[in-house]
């Protein structure tokens, strides 16, 4: 690599670490290429970006100078950029939201409506925050979830993303996810089920599956252990409802 080169990852996913669990793509790039790697994530549906429609995005960068360079290179009139230092949270949001997107698609397929879907989005965001705090707690800033990489990308994924689309068809057709991926995605890959599997491995290793019922249910539905209708139980009996109390 040319001296002074820097990386920028737009990959919304994980790799499976040796021995199980996940490894962040930006960390792999840094390890293999020996360069610093920043990340870009946000509510950025590709066809809308290609059409020049207005969008926001988030760049995560540990280095102020690199962040400024990338901001200047990438920001345009209709593609606005916010740079934050919370790199790991930016990247993790880009992967974890795909699990929630599958959950939203299941709700659409079951025809439960927007109120139920809103509950999945809210509880999914809560589980995203808790997962990152549990496994990357020292580097997590709650304000990052309010950026485009967080709540905005989550909403977009749950209404317009491919994980939602395939999960809805999974319920309505009864076909396998692999079959629907080939039929509906024109060569794109379905990320949610794989991410759910990788995340479940980490949750199981710490005995945390019950504290992440939505993530756990999505994984178990995707591998055929429980029916799609079980997602309702995962949100009906969510710890957020059982343990919450009004602060007076």
N, C-alpha and C positions, 0 to 999 in steps of 0.2 A: 504494500500500500504506500501511496505517496506520503511523505512526512507531513504531519499536520492534518491529515484527512479525518473527517468525522462522519459518523453514521446517523441515519434517521430511519427508524423502523415504523412502517405503517401496518404491520402484521397484527391482526386482532386474534390472538390465540396464544397457546402455550406449547412447549415441547414437553415430552415425558422425560423426567429426570432419571438418571441411573438409580435403580433401586425403588422407583416409584415416585409419585408426586409430580410437581411441575417445575419447569425452569423457564424463566422469562426469555423471550426471543432477543431482547436487547442485550441481555447478559451473554447469550450464546454468541451474538455478533461481536461483542467486545472481546470475548475469550478467543474466538477463532481468528479474528482479523487484527486483534490488538489495537483497536481504536475505540474512542469513546462513542457510545451510541445513545442518541436521543430518541424520543418516541413522539408520534403524532396520532391522536385518536379524537374522534368526535362524531357528531350526527352528520355523517357524510355519505349518504347514499350515492353510489358512483354515477348512476345515470343522471341525477340532478346536478352533480358537479360538472359532468360533461356538457350539460345543457346551459351551463353558466348561471344557474339559479343561486340565489344568495344562500350561503352556508357559513357556519362558524366551526372552528376546530380548536383543539388544545395541543400544544407542544409541551412535552415534559423534558426539561433539561437541567442537569446539575450545574452546568457552567453558564454564567451570565453572558459571556461573550458569544458562546456558541448559540445560545438562545436568541440573542439579538440578530446574529447572522441569519439564522433560519427564519426568524420572523420577517426580516427584510426580503429574503428570497421567496417566501411562500405567500405572504399576504397579498391579496389583490382587492379590487373594488368589491367583488362579490364573494370573496373567500377570506373571512376575517379570522385572525389568529390571536389567541391568548397564550402566553408562555408562563408556565409554572415550574417550580423546582421539584415537585412531588412526582418524580418520574415513575416510580413503581406503581403508585396508585393510578396514574393515567393509563399505564399499560394494562394493569389488572382489570380496570373498568372495561376496557375494550374487549376483553375475553369473557368476563363473568356475565356481562349483559346478554350474551348469547344464550345462556341457560335460562334467563328470565324470558327471553324472546320465545323460546320453545314453550315455556309455560303459558305465555299469552296466546300463542297459536293453538294450544290445547283448549284453552277457554273459548276461543273463537270457533273451533271445531265442535265443541259441545254446546255452542250457542247460549252461553250464560249471560252475555251482554257486557256493556261498558262498565257497570259498577263492579262486577266481579273482576274484570280485566284491570281496572284501576287498583283493586286490592292486590292483585298479583304484582303489578308494577311497584306499588309502595312496599310490600313485604319483600319483594325481590331486591329492591334497593337497600332495605335494611340488612338483608343477608349479605349483599355485596360489601357493605360497610363493615359488618362484623367479621366476615371472612378476611378481609384485608387487615383489620385490626388484630385478628388472632394470629395470622401468619406473617404479617409485615408491619406489626403495630407501631414500631418505633419510627416508621417512615410515612405514616398515614396522616394526612391533614383533611379534616372534614370539608373544608372549603373547596377542595378539588372536586368533590362529588357534585357541586353546583356549576361546574364548568361544562362545556360542550361534551367532554369525554365522559361525564357522569350521567346526570339525569336527562340531559338532552338526547344523548346517544341511546339511552335506555328507552325513552319514549319512541324515538324513531324506529328502533329495532322491534318494539312491541306492536307497531302499527304498519310498518312498511318493509321489514327485513325478511330475508330468505328463511331464517330459522322459524319465524312465525308462520310464514307461508307453508312450509313443508309440514310443520306440526299440525296445522289446521287440516291439511289434506290427509295426514296420518290418521286423524280421528274419523274423518268423513268417508275415507275409502277403505280403511283397514289394511292398506298395503304396507310393506316394510319401508322403513326410512331410507334404506339404501336404494330401493327401487324408485321411490319418489325423488330422491336426490338426482338420479339420472334423468327422470322425466321432466322435472320442473326447473332445474337450475342451470341448464345450458353449459355444463362443464364446471360451474362453481361448486365449492365444497360446503357441506353442512357442518358448521362448527360447534353448535350447541351441544349435541349429544356427546361428542368426544370431550369437550371441556367439562361437561357434567361428570363424566367418568373419571377424569383426572382429579377434579375437585373432590369427588366422593372418596377417592383413595386417601386423600389428605385428611378429610373429615373422619373417616373410619379409623385412621391411624391414631387419632387423638380422642376417639370416642365421642365425637361431636355431631353425629348424624341427626339426633333428635333436636339439636339446637338450630339446625338448618333444614327444616322440613320441606321447604319448597325446592331447594337444590336437590335434596335427597329424593323427593318424589319424582322430579323430572328425570333424574338418572334412572330410577327403577322403572318408570314408564317406558323410557327409551329402550331398555334392555328386555322389556316384556315381563318383568316380575309382577307388576300391578297394572290394572287397566287405566286408561286415561281419566276416567271419572274419579280416580283416587286423588287427583290434584286438588279437588274441592276439600277433602278432609285435611290435606296438608295446610291449607290456609284457614280453614274453619277452626282447627285446633292449634293454630300457631302460637308459640310462646309469647309473642307480642300481645295477643289477646288475653292470655291466661294470667300473665304476670304483671301486666301494666296496672298502674294505679294513678289516680289523679293527685297531682302535687298541689297542696293547698298552703 
